[in-house]
Amino acid sequence: MTTVEPELRVRRPVDRATLTRYVQDYGVYAAVLVLLLFNAAFTDNFLQVANLRTQLVQVAPVLIVALGMALVIGSEGIDLSVGSVMALAAAVLPLYLGFGVWPAVGMALLVGAVAGVVNGTLVAVVGLQPIVATLALLVAGRGIALVVADGQLKQIRNPDLLALGSGEVLGVPVVALVAVVLAVVVGAVVNRTTYGRQLVAVGGNRAAAHLAGLPVRRILVVTYVLCGLLAGLAGVLATARLTASDPSAIGNLIELSAITAVVVGGTPLAGGRIRIPGTVAGALLMQLLRATMIKHDLPDSTAQIAQAVIILLAVYLARQRRTR
């Protein structure tokens, strides 16, 4: 009686394109985990409740801005004006606090929406490149904010507004809860609404979206309006946290942090894909990276260099994936 030798199973090497895809999709989560473990082991007092609360408070405005940026980048665009929109919202806020906190917040959000309409119109109707259209408001917006504020820092004493920056619900900062709720809402909009599907289609192939009869201009304008609204809200929360309206400082360079969070989180600059959970993880990664370097006595410039390296790596991986 003869026996048949079983076939030897040879393990095939991991395909490079598959590895690139996994790194792009899940690398940000691994990086966040590594930083958390490193800090838990080597950073004094990192796991204390007060420190964790501080990290959540600091990352919240960046995350809120990054959510709007993810929508814009998903449309194959970009918004460089979000920092200036934050400054505009912060400048307008004290002017209307005499009418109550919610009318003041409403006016700040209205400013953000108007900025979004301007950006969206320049991109969708006039036909300017997004980087050019939003660069104009990046430059002009902060100047307008300084004019509105008379170039002065204004202290905020309204207790209801200050509660947004310092309040807690079951021990969780209000600003962090707002950011989490917005992340869930934006994720649902992207994945479960007609607008979300149309946005991804426009970002993936605008010409095909036109031919399919999608309202491309309207989708683009709405996208930039949503980005402006989120930036305006981030400006309100940043003002409440700082207890002062300072248009010269609020929102400085936040557009870079937001773009980095979005790209590192797996949303390609080429558009056609939006990863909200990855954006959340990307914002956490940037915050943990900066906090880690500060706590280990490294200069802030080092964190900025590391951020630049991370975004270059993310863009490179996205390019490798697209060309395969």
KEVEX-618117 format. One record per residue (C-alpha): x, y, z. Coordinates in nm, 4 decimals. Example, Ala and Ser with C-alpha at 12.3 -4.5 7.8 and 13.67 -1.06 7.14 Angstrom:
<rs>
R        c1        c2        c3
R    1.2300   -0.4500    0.7800
R    1.3670   -0.1060    0.7140
</rs>
This chain:
<rs>
R        c1        c2        c3
R    0.0000    0.0000    0.0000
R    0.1489    0.3275   -0.1060
R    0.1123    0.6557    0.0765
R    0.0866    0.9903   -0.0887
R    0.3087    1.2617    0.0496
R    0.1076    1.5707    0.1367
R    0.1927    1.8760   -0.0661
R    0.4306    2.1104    0.1013
R    0.2702    2.4485    0.1478
R    0.5066    2.7256    0.0566
R    0.4369    3.0597    0.2149
R    0.4176    3.3284   -0.0422
R    0.5882    3.6581    0.0419
R    0.3579    3.9426    0.1349
R    0.2728    4.1475   -0.1711
R    0.4290    4.4940   -0.1510
R    0.1114    4.6693   -0.2598
R   -0.0853    4.4837    0.0088
R    0.1691    4.5824    0.2729
R    0.1521    4.9455    0.1600
R   -0.2267    4.9375    0.1832
R   -0.2199    4.7952    0.5344
R    0.0366    5.0512    0.6498
R   -0.1679    5.3360    0.5048
R   -0.4973    5.2094    0.6472
R   -0.3862    5.0853    0.9878
R   -0.0396    5.2292    1.0500
R   -0.1794    5.5326    1.2304
R   -0.3516    5.3118    1.4907
R   -0.0299    5.1198    1.5508
R    0.1631    5.4456    1.5868
R   -0.0852    5.5793    1.8436
R   -0.0591    5.2529    2.0402
R    0.3211    5.2650    2.0337
R    0.3257    5.6229    2.1612
R    0.0786    5.5402    2.4374
R    0.2865    5.2427    2.5516
R    0.6090    5.4452    2.5337
R    0.4646    5.7260    2.7435
R    0.3092    5.4863    2.9917
R    0.6512    5.3284    3.0442
R    0.8901    5.6228    3.0202
R    0.6983    5.9475    3.0787
R    0.6415    6.0493    3.4377
R    0.2796    6.1050    3.5416
R    0.1544    6.0424    3.1869
R   -0.1327    5.8189    3.2997
R   -0.2570    6.0639    3.5600
R   -0.6132    6.1791    3.5001
R   -0.5113    6.5454    3.4894
R   -0.2605    6.4828    3.2111
R   -0.4995    6.2699    3.0048
R   -0.7624    6.5390    3.0409
R   -0.5137    6.7999    2.9181
R   -0.4340    6.5909    2.6105
R   -0.8038    6.5589    2.5262
R   -0.8646    6.9322    2.5691
R   -0.5682    7.0221    2.3487
R   -0.6506    6.7799    2.0685
R   -1.0212    6.8697    2.0455
R   -0.9919    7.1889    1.8305
R   -0.7435    7.0187    1.5959
R   -0.9756    6.7208    1.5556
R   -1.2777    6.9408    1.4841
R   -1.0869    7.1305    1.2152
R   -0.9487    6.8031    1.0764
R   -1.3020    6.6660    1.0333
R   -1.3882    6.9543    0.8022
R   -1.0531    6.9210    0.6278
R   -1.1230    6.5510    0.5642
R   -1.4402    6.6416    0.3774
R   -1.2574    6.8989    0.1653
R   -0.9640    6.6691    0.0896
R   -1.2102    6.3932    0.0049
R   -1.3441    6.6241   -0.2673
R   -0.9891    6.6542   -0.4089
R   -0.9523    6.9973   -0.2549
R   -0.7788    7.1617    0.0375
R   -0.8583    7.4485    0.2744
R   -0.5644    7.6553    0.3956
R   -0.7887    7.9195    0.5526
R   -0.9180    7.7226    0.8539
R   -0.6765    7.8911    1.0969
R   -0.7832    8.2362    0.9803
R   -1.1492    8.1340    1.0055
R   -1.0834    8.0345    1.3675
R   -0.9305    8.3789    1.4260
R   -1.2320    8.5490    1.2646
R   -1.4722    8.3528    1.4845
R   -1.2677    8.4416    1.7908
R   -1.2689    8.8111    1.6955
R   -1.6456    8.8242    1.6374
R   -1.7388    8.6301    1.9516
R   -1.6821    8.9064    2.2141
R   -1.8786    9.1593    2.0083
R   -2.2060    8.9707    2.0627
R   -2.1637    8.8256    2.4109
R   -2.3812    9.1087    2.5418
R   -2.6766    8.9406    2.3704
R   -2.6000    8.6063    2.5353
R   -2.3622    8.3207    2.4710
R   -2.5680    8.1409    2.2054
R   -2.6288    8.4453    1.9814
R   -2.2546    8.5127    2.0040
R   -2.1697    8.1524    1.9153
R   -2.4239    8.1691    1.6325
R   -2.2546    8.4786    1.4874
R   -1.9137    8.3091    1.5088
R   -2.0515    8.0066    1.3238
R   -2.2124    8.2366    1.0674
R   -1.8712    8.3898    1.0001
R   -1.7328    8.0406    0.9425
R   -2.0172    7.9558    0.7056
R   -1.9661    8.2779    0.5076
R   -1.5964    8.1993    0.4743
R   -1.6938    7.8539    0.3461
R   -1.9314    8.0074    0.0906
R   -1.6518    8.2341   -0.0350
R   -1.4050    7.9466   -0.0642
R   -1.6596    7.7120   -0.2208
R   -1.7717    7.9718   -0.4749
R   -1.4156    8.0484   -0.5782
R   -1.3459    7.6777   -0.6263
R   -1.6738    7.5498   -0.7702
R   -1.8058    7.8483   -0.9643
R   -1.5051    8.0654   -1.0494
R   -1.2885    7.7598   -1.1067
R   -0.9826    7.8567   -0.9029
R   -0.7534    7.5877   -0.7697
R   -0.8450    7.5156   -0.4037
R   -0.4965    7.5988   -0.2793
R   -0.5128    7.9417   -0.4470
R   -0.8708    8.0168   -0.3462
R   -0.8181    7.9332    0.0212
R   -0.4729    8.0930    0.0342
R   -0.6411    8.4285   -0.0303
R   -0.8579    8.3915    0.2804
R   -0.5631    8.2549    0.4776
R   -0.3868    8.5874    0.4247
R   -0.6862    8.8221    0.4378
R   -0.8872    8.6458    0.7071
R   -0.6459    8.6986    0.9938
R   -0.5951    9.0590    0.8891
R   -0.9716    9.1151    0.8973
R   -0.9859    8.9436    1.2361
R   -0.7224    9.1788    1.3751
R   -0.9134    9.4788    1.2407
R   -1.2379    9.3551    1.3980
R   -1.0611    9.3044    1.7310
R   -0.8742    9.6363    1.7064
R   -0.5541    9.4358    1.7240
R   -0.6127    9.3654    2.0922
R   -0.6519    9.0568    2.3079
R   -0.9900    9.0608    2.4806
R   -1.0547    8.8748    2.8031
R   -1.3661    8.6577    2.8177
R   -1.5663    8.6747    3.1388
R   -1.8963    8.5221    3.0300
R   -1.9381    8.2167    3.2580
R   -2.1515    8.0239    3.0098
R   -1.8882    8.0527    2.7381
R   -1.6048    7.9722    2.9765
R   -1.7937    7.6589    3.0801
R   -1.7514    7.5294    2.7242
R   -1.3760    7.5451    2.7675
R   -1.3417    7.4224    3.1258
R   -1.6604    7.2264    3.1940
R   -1.6830    6.8495    3.2327
R   -1.9508    6.5832    3.1964
R   -1.8848    6.2729    3.4064
R   -1.5211    6.3768    3.4254
R   -1.4804    6.4182    3.0486
R   -1.4058    6.7714    2.9178
R   -1.6945    6.9290    2.7277
R   -1.4672    7.0207    2.4349
R   -1.3622    6.6559    2.4021
R   -1.7247    6.5400    2.4092
R   -1.8133    6.7924    2.1379
R   -1.5261    6.6633    1.9229
R   -1.6333    6.2998    1.9696
R   -1.9967    6.3746    1.8857
R   -1.8921    6.5654    1.5743
R   -1.6652    6.2791    1.4660
R   -1.9583    6.0367    1.4925
R   -2.1902    6.2734    1.3050
R   -1.9417    6.3457    1.0260
R   -1.8643    5.9748    0.9947
R   -2.2352    5.8996    0.9590
R   -2.2750    6.1767    0.7011
R   -1.9885    6.0380    0.4922
R   -2.0944    5.6738    0.5087
R   -2.4725    5.6820    0.5340
R   -2.6037    5.9816    0.3400
R   -2.6521    6.0634   -0.0253
R   -2.4347    6.3715    0.0179
R   -2.1500    6.1588    0.1508
R   -2.1632    5.9192   -0.1406
R   -2.1838    6.2050   -0.3880
R   -1.8893    6.3793   -0.2227
R   -1.6716    6.0694   -0.2578
R   -1.7815    6.0339   -0.6210
R   -1.6909    6.3959   -0.6966
R   -1.3519    6.3557   -0.5321
R   -1.2844    6.0309   -0.7152
R   -1.3640    6.1597   -1.0642
R   -1.5175    6.5041   -1.1034
R   -1.5685    6.4712   -1.4804
R   -1.7536    6.1430   -1.4372
R   -1.9636    6.2970   -1.1608
R   -2.0634    6.5758   -1.4009
R   -2.1587    6.3236   -1.6678
R   -2.3600    6.1244   -1.4125
R   -2.5685    6.4345   -1.3415
R   -2.4460    6.4981   -0.9865
R   -2.4763    6.8586   -0.8611
R   -2.0993    6.8998   -0.8413
R   -2.0939    7.2738   -0.7719
R   -2.3494    7.2471   -0.4934
R   -2.1642    6.9557   -0.3343
R   -1.8356    7.1480   -0.3377
R   -1.9889    7.4653   -0.1921
R   -2.1636    7.2670    0.0840
R   -1.8362    7.0897    0.1626
R   -1.6443    7.4143    0.2070
R   -1.9310    7.5591    0.4136
R   -1.9166    7.2581    0.6480
R   -1.5409    7.3011    0.6778
R   -1.5883    7.6702    0.7606
R   -1.8546    7.5915    1.0199
R   -1.6307    7.3396    1.1931
R   -1.3377    7.5836    1.1885
R   -1.5624    7.8536    1.3374
R   -1.6726    7.6163    1.6140
R   -1.3089    7.5273    1.6821
R   -1.2372    7.8992    1.7160
R   -1.5177    7.9334    1.9711
R   -1.3927    7.6408    2.1777
R   -1.0307    7.7586    2.1601
R   -1.1399    8.1028    2.2820
R   -1.3375    7.9490    2.5665
R   -1.0410    7.7323    2.6657
R   -0.7937    8.0228    2.6580
R   -1.0452    8.2545    2.8354
R   -0.9463    8.5233    2.5850
R   -1.0050    8.6235    2.2245
R   -0.6628    8.6547    2.0597
R   -0.6964    8.6630    1.6790
R   -0.3205    8.6986    1.6381
R   -0.2585    8.3563    1.7933
R   -0.5727    8.1433    1.7728
R   -0.5557    7.8976    1.4843
R   -0.1919    7.9623    1.3937
R   -0.0626    7.6724    1.1781
R   -0.3621    7.4560    1.2677
R   -0.4206    7.3933    0.8976
R   -0.0930    7.1982    0.8884
R   -0.1924    6.9852    1.1869
R   -0.5353    6.9207    1.0350
R   -0.3960    6.8228    0.6945
R   -0.1435    6.5946    0.8604
R   -0.4134    6.4247    1.0718
R   -0.6283    6.3651    0.7635
R   -0.3514    6.2336    0.5376
R   -0.1883    6.0192    0.8052
R   -0.5339    5.8819    0.8830
R   -0.5605    5.7334    0.5323
R   -0.7535    5.9966    0.3358
R   -0.5533    6.0524    0.0138
R   -0.4834    6.4036   -0.1119
R   -0.6081    6.2844   -0.4515
R   -0.9611    6.2621   -0.3083
R   -1.2267    5.9970   -0.3597
R   -1.1898    5.8438   -0.0132
R   -1.2610    5.9729    0.3367
R   -1.1536    5.7924    0.6547
R   -1.3033    5.9615    0.9603
R   -1.1780    5.7066    1.2218
R   -0.8309    5.7418    1.0718
R   -0.8599    6.1212    1.0976
R   -0.9435    6.0907    1.4678
R   -0.6410    5.8643    1.5184
R   -0.4244    6.1010    1.3141
R   -0.5183    6.3971    1.5343
R   -0.4402    6.1903    1.8455
R   -0.1074    6.0879    1.6946
R   -0.0039    6.4487    1.6317
R   -0.1047    6.5510    1.9842
R    0.0750    6.2577    2.1479
R    0.3863    6.3184    1.9391
R    0.4040    6.6835    2.0416
R    0.3274    6.6061    2.4060
R    0.5902    6.3314    2.4153
R    0.8620    6.5582    2.2826
R    0.7704    6.8411    2.5178
R    0.7672    6.6122    2.8214
R    1.1113    6.4814    2.7251
R    1.2528    6.8353    2.6937
R    1.2760    6.8417    2.3160
R    1.2031    7.1752    2.1425
R    0.8728    7.2320    1.9666
R    1.0617    7.2730    1.6389
R    1.1543    6.9040    1.6618
R    0.7862    6.8122    1.6752
R    0.7227    7.0228    1.3657
R    1.0059    6.8480    1.1793
R    0.8674    6.5088    1.2833
R    0.5227    6.6172    1.1644
R    0.6683    6.7115    0.8251
R    0.8418    6.3732    0.7959
R    0.5196    6.1903    0.8849
R    0.3118    6.3713    0.6242
R    0.5776    6.3120    0.3559
R    0.5750    5.9414    0.4407
R    0.1946    5.9306    0.4305
R    0.1830    6.1047    0.0924
R    0.4517    5.8709   -0.0412
R    0.2568    5.5639    0.0689
R   -0.0602    5.7030   -0.0876
R    0.1267    5.7643   -0.4125
R    0.2690    5.4109   -0.4116
R   -0.0791    5.2702   -0.3587
R   -0.2286    5.4798   -0.6392
R    0.0339    5.3791   -0.8935
R   -0.0191    5.0058   -0.8373
</rs>
